[in-house]
Amino acid sequence: MLRLYDFAASANCYKVRLLAAHLGLELERVPVDLFAGESQTPQHMARNPAGRTPVLELESGEHLAESGAILLYLAEGTALLPGDKLSRARAAQWLFFEQNLLEPNIGTGRFWILTGRAEGHEALVERWQKVGRHSLDVLERHLAANDFLLGADYSVADIGLYAYTHVAGDAGIELVEAQPGFMNDLEPYPATAGAGGASAHG
């Protein structure tokens, strides 16, 4: 069985769980408490030298980190990842966009606000919100002419971008909730996650 090293409040982890649900894949979830430092232990660092979640442990015992890479791996050979070279590259393009512009701003801003770290850092949060809104504008422009990110068909790209888009508040973009197998088990950050410590939203 595939094993997912997972933090329930991380949208990066949620997108892996969502794809697995769509595909009917069973995952053994292994909680990693980021606030307790469990992602920085030697054991977890051996799975992912970056000390982040999610990490997927394959049946071979090998480990794969980074949510976009995990999505592409799991979607391989399914209807959620196109077979032609250009469409596959475009799926990767949107997953790179998500990790480069959307997740670092919407994800980080969300994390700081919900865990009580934003007070005294208003200018920083405002910058994240500004760039986050720009990222959502990019999506809205593209989706104005397309049903889904790759055109007519729902794909791994929509799953990847949904995870943080749907918690951005008033974005008004609903990509995946009507799809078969949809689930949302994204948990809130724990109430004890306030002040101090490194960012744990990833």
C-alpha positions, 0 to 999 in steps of 0.5 A: 500500500502507498503510504502518505506522510501527511499533515492534515491542515496542509493544502499541499497534502490535501491535494494528494489525498484528493487525487487519491480519492478521485482515483480510488487509491488507498493511502496509509496516512502517517501524521507528521506534526509539523508544529511538534518538529516531527518534519525535522527529525532525522527519520523524516529528513531521510524521506525528504531532505527539505523536511516538508510534507507531503512525502509519498512512500511507494510500495518499493520503499522509495520516497517521493516528495513535492506535491506536484511531483506526487500528483504527476506520479499518481496520475500517470496512465490515468484520464487525469493526465493527458497522454500527449506531450504538449498537454502533459507539459501544460499540466506541469506548467500549471503545477509549477505556477501553483508552487511559484506564485499561488501557494507561497502567497495564498498558502503562507498568508493563510497560515500566518493569519490562522495561526496568529502570526500576522500581528505586527507583520501587516505589510508582509501579509499585505504583500502576500495578499496582493500577489495572491490576488494577482495569481487568482486573476491569472486563473480567472483570465484563463478560465474565462475561456476554458472549462478547466485548466487544460481546456475541456477536460478535468485534470491533475492540474485542476486538482493541484490548483484547487487546494489553495485556491478554494481557501483563498476566500472570495476568489469565486473559482470552483474547479472541482467540487462537482467531479466524481470522487470529490472529497474535502478533508482539509483540517483547520490549523490546531488552535495551539499553533500560534506564535513562534516557530517556522512556517509549517503550511507546506 
